[in-house]
């Protein structure tokens, strides 16, 4: 969508305008609503992002995208227990989500469970062996465990 392209291009203010208009025309478009929430999060509008993700989850409690986005939002705001719970739910709904695997591993590492984080990064790499974020984070964690 245009809103997604604008967001990816870093034109957040314009992306919000387009996505808010899209949601206004079709409130049932959960993908546009999730993208709007992600754009709010990128802009630092944490309360707005959380409100949007929770609204999506009220309609689709197992939405892997909304659960992942909410987990990443919690991770950004250092709400580690909530991040871990949301990301585990996302992976239960769709185990193929490498972004959720990576974010969950980061939450576990920040919580002091480095071995759990390493296990999660390895699971992510099993799904997507060429994912640079997973590989970098796993390598860094393994070096930390070595020393």
C-alpha positions, -999 to +999 in steps of 0.1 A: +000+000+000+010+036-003+011+040+034+035+011+038+058+025+010+058+059+027+066+044+060+094+024+046+107+055+029+108+073+062+080+097+054+062+090+087+039+121+088+026+114+053+023+076+060+002+083+090-021+106+070-025+079+043-030+051+068-054+070+089-075+078+058-074+041+048-085+030+082-112+057+081-126+043+049-123+007+059-121+001+097-121-037+090-087-036+073-067-051+101-035-049+080-038-012+075-046-008+112-015-028+121+006-008+097-008+024+112+002+012+147+037+003+135+040+038+120+029+054+153+055+032+171+083+044+147+073+080+154+075+074+192+037+077+196+037+047+220+003+052+235-013+055+200+005+024+187-005+003+217-041+015+214-042+004+177-025-030+183-049-037+212-079-028+190-067-052+163-062-079+189-097-072+202-110-083+168-084-110+161-068-122+193-044-144+175-032-119+149+005-128+146+013-094+131-004-074+159+011-097+186+045-092+171+041-055+168+028-052+203+057-073+216+083-052+198+066-021+212+069-035+247+105-044+240+112-008+229+097+005+261+116-021+282+084-038+293+102-072+291+076-095+307+048-081+284+071-083+254+080-119+261+043-129+266+032-111+234+060-125+213+054-160+226+018-157+216+028-145+181+051-175+176+024-198+189+000-184+162+027-185+135+060-203+143+076-190+110+079-154+122+116-148+123+111-112+134+091-124+164+119-150+171+145-123+171+126-099+193+117-127+218+154-136+220+163-100+226+137-098+254+150-129+269+186-117+268+176-084+283+158-103+311+190-122+319+181-155+302+209-156+277+207-193+272+170-190+264+178-162+240+205-183+223+179-212+219+154-187+204+179-172+180+188-208+169+152-216+162+149-184+141+180-194+121+166-228+116+136-211+098+157-185+080+194-193+079+204-162+060+187-137+084+215-112+093+198-099+125+195-134+139+230-144+129+245-112+143+226-115+176+234-151+180+271-146+173+273-118+198+255-138+224+277-168+219+308-146+222+294-132+255+289-167+268+325-177+259+340-149+280 
